[in-house]
Amino acid sequence: MDNDFLPFVDRANVRPVARQEGRSLLLRFDMDTVQSSMNLDDPCVLELEYTRAMMLCLLFCPAPRHILMIGLGGGSLARYCHRHLPDADMTVVEINPHVMALRDDFLVPPDGPRFRVVLADGAVFVRRTAQPFDVILVDGFHFDGQPDALGTLAFYGACRARLAPSGVLVVNMDSDAGISEPLLQRLGEAFDGGVMSMLPEVGSNRVAFAAAAPVLQGVQNTWRERLQALEPVHRQMLGRRSGEGLAWPPLDPP
């Protein structure tokens, strides 16, 4: 009988839940995984370590003028960038209207001249926009992982085409090697080998950075000097990471 079958689930439209635990407001699709966490006493603090790792994009571009983010979630990176990068113009693309509906709960800044949230498919948006970006942050997940469309060679190639010459693409992915290794290989192909990744000590994430090879090499060679040159608020935020964490281990060839 028909009612013996589960209905088709549209992964892009699963309704998340905002739940307060202690002094944090959490965004969840289920009770096993925290998608986002906001500190109620200081909403712009990056609570989850992978979000702090993603902000290592500032070592590539300490004063980005144009930022694209795919995946709003609970708005952690959006709040941080809006507050602490006042000269940056930021576009956030979110595919799930139920996530968008929670933006006020998570104190996501209102749309304005330098910040906006767009309800759209991130892969389609990147392909169609003509705007160049200094930083592209990809943190798009639905309830059972990263959408396939945000991990294809075509998507990574479109991201590279939208980056400024010294720009960087940052991708949050699952740390499981069976999931992350094919994505890293595609990134390497799209960026002619200009890829590095790191495993934050807390959580189940791998964060990858892709840029033109000379740009990547420059960051590898001078990351300590670049870190010390950042604004104090950024150094303090990055200093909250567990352990050393900034060794920049190179990837094995794809």
C-alpha positions in Angstrom: 0.0 0.0 0.0 1.1 3.6 -0.7 1.1 4.5 3.0 3.8 1.8 3.6 6.3 4.1 1.9 8.0 7.1 3.3 7.2 10.3 1.4 9.9 11.8 -0.8 12.0 14.2 1.2 13.1 17.4 -0.5 16.6 17.8 1.1 16.6 21.5 0.3 13.4 22.2 2.3 13.8 20.2 5.5 12.7 22.4 8.4 15.4 23.0 11.0 14.9 23.6 14.7 16.4 26.4 16.8 16.9 25.2 20.3 18.6 26.9 23.2 21.1 24.9 25.2 22.8 26.7 28.0 23.8 30.1 26.7 23.9 29.0 23.1 21.2 28.9 20.4 21.7 25.9 18.2 20.5 25.2 14.7 19.7 21.5 14.2 18.2 19.3 11.5 18.2 16.4 13.9 19.3 15.7 17.5 22.7 14.2 16.5 24.3 17.1 14.7 24.7 20.8 15.4 24.6 22.8 12.2 25.3 26.1 13.9 25.8 27.7 17.3 25.3 31.2 18.5 26.5 32.5 21.8 23.6 34.5 23.3 25.9 36.7 25.3 28.1 37.6 22.4 26.4 36.6 19.1 29.4 37.5 16.9 31.7 35.0 18.6 32.5 32.0 16.3 31.7 29.2 18.7 32.4 26.2 16.4 36.0 25.6 15.5 35.4 24.9 11.9 34.0 28.4 11.5 37.2 29.9 12.9 39.2 27.7 10.6 37.2 29.0 7.6 38.2 32.6 8.6 41.8 31.7 7.9 40.7 33.1 4.5 41.9 36.4 6.0 45.5 35.2 5.6 44.9 35.3 1.9 42.8 38.5 1.8 42.9 40.5 5.1 40.6 43.2 3.8 38.2 41.6 1.3 35.9 43.9 -0.6 33.5 41.3 -1.9 32.5 38.1 -0.1 30.2 35.4 -1.3 28.9 32.8 1.1 26.9 29.7 0.1 24.8 28.4 3.0 23.4 30.7 5.7 22.8 28.2 8.5 22.6 30.0 11.8 24.5 32.9 10.3 27.8 32.6 12.4 30.1 33.6 9.6 27.6 36.2 8.3 27.4 37.9 11.7 31.2 37.9 12.2 32.0 39.3 8.7 29.3 41.9 8.9 30.5 43.2 12.2 34.3 42.9 11.9 34.8 43.5 8.1 32.9 46.8 7.8 34.3 47.6 4.3 33.3 44.2 2.8 30.2 43.8 0.7 28.7 40.3 1.5 26.2 38.2 -0.4 24.8 35.0 1.3 23.0 32.4 -0.8 20.6 30.0 1.0 18.5 27.4 -0.7 16.2 26.4 2.2 13.4 28.9 3.0 12.9 27.4 6.5 16.5 28.3 7.3 15.9 31.8 5.9 12.8 32.0 8.2 15.0 31.7 11.2 17.4 34.6 10.3 15.9 36.9 12.9 16.1 34.3 15.7 19.8 34.0 14.9 20.3 37.8 14.6 21.4 37.7 11.0 21.9 41.3 9.9 19.1 42.8 7.9 19.6 43.3 4.2 21.2 46.6 3.3 23.7 48.3 1.0 26.6 46.0 2.0 24.8 42.8 3.1 22.1 40.6 1.6 20.7 37.1 1.9 19.4 35.6 -1.3 17.1 32.6 -1.5 18.6 30.6 -4.4 20.5 27.5 -5.3 24.2 28.4 -4.6 25.5 26.3 -7.5 23.2 28.1 -10.0 24.0 31.5 -8.4 27.8 31.1 -8.9 27.3 30.0 -12.5 25.1 33.0 -13.4 26.6 35.9 -11.5 29.2 38.1 -13.1 30.4 39.6 -9.8 34.1 38.8 -8.9 34.7 37.9 -5.3 37.8 38.1 -3.1 36.5 35.3 -0.9 34.0 32.5 -1.5 32.9 30.6 1.6 31.1 27.3 0.9 29.3 26.0 3.9 26.1 24.5 2.4 24.7 21.4 4.1 21.3 19.8 4.3 20.2 17.3 6.9 22.2 14.4 5.5 25.4 16.1 4.3 26.7 18.4 1.6 24.6 18.7 -1.5 26.1 17.0 -4.6 25.8 20.2 -6.6 28.3 21.9 -4.3 31.0 19.3 -4.8 31.3 18.9 -8.6 34.2 19.8 -10.8 31.9 22.2 -12.7 30.9 24.0 -9.5 34.5 24.4 -8.3 35.5 25.6 -11.8 32.7 28.2 -11.7 33.9 29.4 -8.3 37.4 29.8 -9.6 36.0 31.8 -12.6 34.3 34.2 -10.1 37.4 34.7 -7.9 39.6 37.8 -8.1 43.2 36.9 -9.1 44.3 36.8 -5.5 41.1 35.4 -4.1 40.4 32.2 -2.2 37.7 29.6 -2.1 37.1 28.0 1.3 35.0 24.8 1.5 33.7 23.2 4.6 33.3 19.4 4.1 32.9 16.2 6.1 36.2 14.9 7.5 35.4 11.4 6.5 38.1 10.5 3.9 35.6 8.6 1.7 33.6 11.9 1.4 36.4 14.5 1.4 39.0 12.9 -0.8 37.0 13.0 -4.0 36.1 16.6 -3.3 39.7 17.5 -2.7 40.7 15.9 -5.9 38.1 17.9 -7.9 39.3 21.1 -6.2 42.9 20.3 -7.1 41.8 19.7 -10.7 39.8 23.0 -10.8 42.7 25.0 -9.3 45.7 23.3 -11.0 46.8 21.8 -7.7 46.4 25.0 -5.6 44.7 23.3 -2.7 45.4 22.7 1.0 43.2 21.5 3.8 43.2 21.1 7.5 41.3 19.1 10.1 40.0 21.2 13.0 40.7 19.4 16.3 37.1 19.6 17.4 34.2 18.4 15.2 33.9 16.3 12.1 34.9 18.8 9.5 37.7 19.3 7.0 38.3 22.8 5.7 39.8 23.2 2.3 41.4 26.3 0.8 41.8 26.7 -3.0 43.5 29.5 -4.8 45.9 30.2 -7.7 49.1 28.3 -7.0 51.4 31.4 -6.5 48.8 32.8 -4.0 48.6 29.6 -2.1 52.4 29.3 -2.0 52.7 32.9 -0.7 50.4 32.2 2.2 52.2 28.9 3.0 55.5 30.8 3.2 54.4 33.8 5.2 51.4 32.8 7.2 52.9 33.7 10.6 53.7 37.2 9.4 50.2 37.5 7.8 48.6 36.4 11.0 50.5 39.0 13.1 49.5 41.7 10.6 45.7 41.0 11.1 43.5 43.3 13.2 43.6 42.3 16.9 40.0 41.1 16.8 40.9 38.6 14.1 44.0 37.4 15.8 42.0 36.9 19.0 39.4 34.9 17.2 41.9 32.7 15.4 43.7 32.3 18.7 40.7 30.6 20.2 41.3 27.6 18.0 42.4 24.4 19.8 46.1 23.4 19.6 48.5 24.8 17.1 46.2 24.3 14.1 48.1 26.6 11.7 50.8 24.3 10.4 49.2 24.2 6.9 50.0 20.6 6.0 50.1 20.1 2.3 47.8 17.7 0.6 49.0 14.6 -1.0 48.7 14.8 -4.8 45.2 13.9 -6.0 
